[in-house]
Amino acid sequence: MKNKLRKRGDLLFYIVMVAPCMVLYLAIIAGPILASLGIAFTNNDFRPNQEWGFIGFDNFKVIFSDPVFWLGFKNNMLVVALSVFGQIPLGLLLAYFLFRNMVKAPGFYQAMVFMPQVISTVVIGRIFQSFFDIRGAATGLVRLITNDPKFTFRWFLEPGQAMIPILIGMLFIYTGFYMLMFLANMQKLDGGIVEAASIDGASEMQIFARIIAPALSGIIIINSILAIAGSLKSFDLIYAMAPNDGKGLGNNNIVLATYMYHRGFKAYKMAFGSAVSVIIVSISLVLIAISNWAGKKLDPLQEA
């Protein structure tokens, strides 16, 4: 009898503790997601006196037939690739330099790499936009170095180069976050193993590749998931650097989030924007699942 009462008391305590968080989660996250999913299959744009109803997959058919959507999808995959194969490896390498005391003034080094995290993304976006503008500092610097007064940076205007300034800006902003994540986990490792490897004659490359990287496989997977999710919801930096109208193929640096903004909010097509958001969430879930699967396959502890 006492055990049953104790179990009921534990269950009641668990419900009381978890219920507020669940209510907030359902109200702030799960609720809007489910509402957006339902609206995506209607023509409800929340206009006054609008007659709306269920239209099935019509919004999705229009999206998938829109070349601007596929341009945004391609650009978003570039952002995902940069995040997973650029920010994370670079952050890991910089963290290793700090962990192994390979840099002078490590406190200053760490602060400078992390500093973009404490600056407004919009501010950084405007700085990079002006820097890479046709008449910006990058153009003047190259003219000074090459002594070519006719040189101009036209990255924002060229279809194959329009995403380069944005990718550079993202690398600048988010690498410091992953560096701190990796450094915090490196500091939990047994330093004796690393010192023993050094005494046995292992090079820094061997220590990094055979000891540090395998030991951090779990946090690498977590960072990959964070990078994928963050890449697909990237908006503020991209919009600050390239506030295009989202209407034509001349928007060479449009991504799915800005595509949704222009179609859903500026054109006031809420149901259409909801359909785009459902696609973004679906792509995110698929990429996260692939990341988890790849992480388990590559994790030496899982294989053992």
Secondary structure, 3 states (H helix, E strand, C coil): CHHHHHHHHHHHHHHHHHHHHHHHHHHHHHHHHHHHHHHCCECCCCCCCCCCCECCCHHHHHHHCCHHHHHHHHHHHHHHHHHHHHHHHHHHHHHHHHHCCCCCCHHHHHHHHHHHHHCCHHHHHHHHHHHCCCCCHHHHHHHHHHCCCCCCCCHHHCCCCCCHHHHHHHHHHHHHHHHHHHHHHHCCCCHHHHHHHHHCCCCHHHHHHHHHHHHCHHHHHHHHHHHHHHHHCCCHHHHHHCCCCCCCCCCCCCCHHHHHHHHHHHCCCHHHHHHHHHHHHHHHHHHHHHHHHHHHHHCHHHHC
